[in-house]
Amino acid sequence: MYHTYCLNMKNVGKDVHDVKVQLFRNESNSNTKYGLLPTMESPELSQKDGHPLHVSNFSLSEEATDLNIVITWKEKGAEREYQETFTFHQK
């Protein structure tokens, strides 16, 4: 059994480029996280145009209790990479 979700990600900060989004789930009795989808890449994610990155209908096993979303990006005019991780708990 599994649950089906979708993800909408909208940039609310500065204009960025080289955006990568990865989704992982946990597995019972393991420290290893399992990737749900191939890495999604968006060449640019502009705050001004407001178009979100949309992922529809990905499944998450009922056995999984955590969904981790890892986002990396670079700001315009800079080569430093940034990362933010979000964890959602499923009951």
Summary of the structure (lengths in Angstrom):
residues: 91
radius of gyration: 14.4
end to end distance: 13.7
largest distance: 45.6
contacts: 218
relative contact order: 0.34
helix: 0%
strand: 62%
